[in-house]
Amino acid sequence: MTRANERHNVDRSQDITQPLDKLHDNERIKAESNYLRGRLHESLAERITGTVLGDDHQLTKFFGTYVQDDRDLRDERRRKMLEPAYEFMIRVRMPAGVCRPEQWRALDELACTRANGTLRLTTRQTFQFHGVLKRDLVATMQGIHDTLLDTLAACGDDNRGVMATPVPEFSATHAAVYPIAKQVSDRLLPRTRAFHEIFLNEQPVYEGHKEGPAVEEEPLYGRTYLPRKFKIGFAIPPVNDVDVFTQDIGFIAIAGADGTLQGFNVAVGGGMGRTDNDTRTYPRLGDVLGFIEPETAADVAEAIVAIQRDFGNRVDRKLARMKYTIDRHGLAWFVDELQERLGWDLAPARHYAFETSQDRYGWTQNADGTWNYTLFVENGRVKDTDDRPMMTGLREIAKVHQGDLRVTPNQNLIVARIPEDRVGEIQALLESHGIVAATEQSTVRRHAMACVAFPTCGMAMAESERYFPAFMTRIEAMLEEVGLGDAPIVMRMTGCNNGCARPYVAEVGFSGRAPGHYNLYLGGGYFGERLAKPYLDNADEATILAHLRPMLAAYAEEREHGEPFGDFLIRKGYVAKVAHGLDFNA
């Protein structure tokens, strides 16, 4: 691979950045924060407001928490001249989504005593708490830490939670991949002690650099960390549940015939975020660079992060993700830079094949004789309802379960490694709390995902989690009407353009534009191998359904055997195939 071969990439992306002559204000905030400390001690002690002060709201993100407010109450409180109903979202760092039953019980208790009484399973295999008040923030952080989990780097301009395919049936491969994913997560953690000082009452060990040279606390990140967030995922073929090509770094496990891990193909440059009406921005899928040995994964990840640290755009945060760094300089340049930093060359990529991006629901057995039950959690929200006390049921399961619990990248949960003699007990608890019935939903619903959006997310422009179940009911009825029945179509919705539920790789994706209005994207790959294409802009439900119905009817009549809906839409010319993120807006 040579720079000449990639010259077209450089030429096509000349306009994606500006000269680095004036940094974004977030860079100043980070540089002046004394390694993320800022004034957070004072902010959290200030009781006259429910939020943090000044620039500190940017720093809390590095510790896994965002300031939000209840947007359902915003107008009413404004009329009464009250400040917004501020609250905090807290996200846990949990590599590969694996937690112990005792950790689940502790997090459940925190959700019920410190948050809004629900647990949210995220598309990055972890937990989110919503509705935590400022007065409870430190106690909640300490409660999470007491479980031997934490929230450090779950958000912010750093490497966030590392994902990995959680399927226990791939026992030999998963057993090898999980510790590598955790090693990568640990290697890329920020080293500042600010989290421990602010939330865990540790005495300060660094007083800044008023006199003499600064004490280096961040050997990888430096004083200003990364230009933007960074995401890593490990996929184990044939399952691409982590949507490995949407990650800044994707590690694709290559296993031998006996299931032993041989190494990883490395993909770089994925990312979902974009900005409406700004054609410089686009979603992008990662490019596979080559193959590496298992023991080099952490070194490779660190070198790639360092490249983004050094060359990422610090002027315009809309263009700061690594995908833009790669397209600005060219993929060949990136490979050369990586190999120079490593001191060795990547081997040629090895063969792999994905077959699905979905979870396998219900009961499965592992090679060691233990069992798993994968349950459907609609849009990831674990809560009790009148007809389905799921949160209570999972609490009871966590009291007796002897294996572990695994959050999937599709917002679902695996009760994993259940001993043979405990299967009946777990089955009875699943049935008595309506969890089995919850899993027996239509395939299209079980393939669907939605982000949180209203009322808590400050970025949301339209509903998502609260609206999507009703929308899917209409889709289910339409599928029946056109004769598709239980068709396996991947549909995903987000309340804004940031793409947290990964709608840009769905066969049918939606992003919110305004209350009741969405962009519609079509033609993504069934197992996450291809981007969707914009089809409708700022459309209401009636318009969207009017366009989808004839497509679904045609699919019922004209599809080829085994042809996914996204492939059909491209073959019949409803949308063009997106070969690269740079073609998304074309």
Secondary structure, 3 states (H helix, E strand, C coil): CCCHHHHHHHHHCHHHCCCCCCCCHHHHHHHCCCCCCCCHHHHHHCCCCCCCCCCHHHHHHHHCEEEEECCCCHHHHHHCCCCCCEEEEEECECHHHEECHHHHHHHHHHHHHHCCCCEEECCCCCEEEEEECHHHHHHHHHHHHHCCCECCCCCCCCECCCEECCCCCCHHHHHHHHHHHHHHHHHCCCCCCHHHHHHCCCCCCCCCCCCCCCCCCCCCCCCCCCCCCECEEEEECCECCCCHHHCCEEEEEEECCCCCEEEEEEEECCECCCCCCCCCCCCECCEEEEEECHHHHHHHHHHHHHHHHHHCCCCCHHHCCHHHHHHHHCHHHHHHHHHHHHCCCCECCCCCCCCECCCCCEEEECCCCCEEEEECCHHHEECECCCCEHHHHHHHHHHHCCCEEEECCCCCEEEEEECHHHHHHHHHHHHHCCHHHHHCCCHHHHCCEECCCCCCCCCCCCCCCCCHHHHHHHHHHHHHHHCCCCCCCCEEEECCCCCCCCHHHCCEEEEEEECCEEEEEECCCCCCCCECEEEEEEEEHHHHHHHHHHHHHHHHHHCCCCCCHHHHHHHCCCCCCECCHHHCCC
